[in-house]
């Protein structure tokens, strides 16, 4: 299987499980930023991608092939809007080029929850240094760690979404453009579960980050189970993206179909 997975810390339990499982010899894995995972799935370069969910409506068929995801049930910690000013004074926002889901979520929160109308600018490498005065910036992934020490205002998007909707959020899911055999889905889920079951062991071999508790991050900030509340949240988010036409995911036998 050709796989593309996000290269961030929050994916490490999945990667650890896959390479400790009986699927290790069957996997051709590339680690990419989220937007590249999405592009590889769209272009057919990979069979399965841990991809930002905002891309799902663009796929001719979308099969969510795992019971796991990258989600949150409140504060996610590594998807934040950083600023020197409060929300009411923000006039421009740099949008992180790493992930379309977080960009879409930022736009939705600004318009419907925070009630602000900033100018949105698609950022490029190094934009973090341009976050100042009335210009804020969305920063996601490992690069967001520690930024709250630099900026007086940090708005966590997972926390904001849950505060607004009362729902968890799904940032990325394991998606294929074709259905998988039920037996393979079971093996894939079992492999991912191995990693989640060995988080304490995993944290011992990952580099330490001063002031950042890795195990707490894996267990409390990232929520990996794609349960019913997350299905509701995913449908809500995709519906907001689709506007009046709406969009809803459905279960289909062993796979979950969009």
URDAWO-V267601 format. One record per backbone hydrogen bond with DSSP energy under -0.5 kcal/mol. CO is the residue of the C=O (numbers start at 1). NH is the residue of the N-H. If there is no record, write none. Layout:
CO,NH ; CO,NH
//
This chain:
1,3 ; 1,28 ; 2,47 ; 2,48 ; 3,30 ; 4,50 ; 5,32 ; 8,11 ; 9,12 ; 11,14 ; 11,15 ; 12,16 ; 13,17 ; 14,18 ; 15,19 ; 16,20 ; 17,20 ; 17,21 ; 18,21 ; 21,24 ; 23,26 ; 23,27 ; 24,27 ; 27,29 ; 28,3 ; 30,5 ; 30,32 ; 32,7 ; 33,36 ; 33,37 ; 34,38 ; 35,39 ; 36,40 ; 37,41 ; 38,42 ; 39,43 ; 40,44 ; 40,45 ; 40,46 ; 41,44 ; 47,177 ; 48,4 ; 49,51 ; 49,175 ; 51,173 ; 52,55 ; 53,56 ; 55,58 ; 55,59 ; 56,59 ; 62,64 ; 62,258 ; 63,65 ; 63,176 ; 64,256 ; 67,226 ; 68,174 ; 69,71 ; 70,171 ; 70,172 ; 71,223 ; 72,169 ; 76,78 ; 78,141 ; 79,157 ; 79,158 ; 80,82 ; 80,139 ; 81,155 ; 82,137 ; 83,153 ; 86,89 ; 87,90 ; 91,119 ; 92,136 ; 93,121 ; 94,96 ; 94,138 ; 95,123 ; 96,99 ; 98,35 ; 99,103 ; 100,104 ; 101,105 ; 102,106 ; 103,107 ; 104,108 ; 105,109 ; 106,110 ; 107,111 ; 108,112 ; 109,113 ; 109,114 ; 109,115 ; 110,116 ; 119,93 ; 121,95 ; 121,123 ; 124,127 ; 126,129 ; 127,130 ; 128,131 ; 130,132 ; 132,135 ; 133,84 ; 134,91 ; 134,92 ; 134,136 ; 135,132 ; 136,94 ; 137,82 ; 137,139 ; 139,80 ; 140,143 ; 141,144 ; 142,145 ; 144,147 ; 146,149 ; 147,150 ; 147,151 ; 153,83 ; 154,156 ; 155,81 ; 156,160 ; 157,161 ; 158,162 ; 159,163 ; 160,164 ; 161,165 ; 162,166 ; 169,72 ; 169,171 ; 171,53 ; 172,70 ; 173,51 ; 173,175 ; 174,65 ; 175,49 ; 176,63 ; 181,184 ; 181,185 ; 182,186 ; 183,187 ; 184,188 ; 185,189 ; 186,190 ; 187,191 ; 188,192 ; 189,193 ; 190,194 ; 191,195 ; 192,196 ; 193,197 ; 194,198 ; 195,198 ; 196,199 ; 198,202 ; 199,203 ; 200,204 ; 201,205 ; 202,205 ; 202,206 ; 209,212 ; 212,209 ; 212,214 ; 213,217 ; 214,218 ; 215,219 ; 216,220 ; 216,221 ; 217,221 ; 217,222 ; 222,224 ; 223,71 ; 224,69 ; 225,227 ; 227,231 ; 228,232 ; 229,233 ; 230,234 ; 231,235 ; 232,236 ; 233,237 ; 234,238 ; 235,239 ; 236,240 ; 237,241 ; 238,242 ; 239,243 ; 242,245 ; 243,246 ; 250,257 ; 252,255 ; 255,252 ; 255,257 ; 256,64 ; 257,250
//
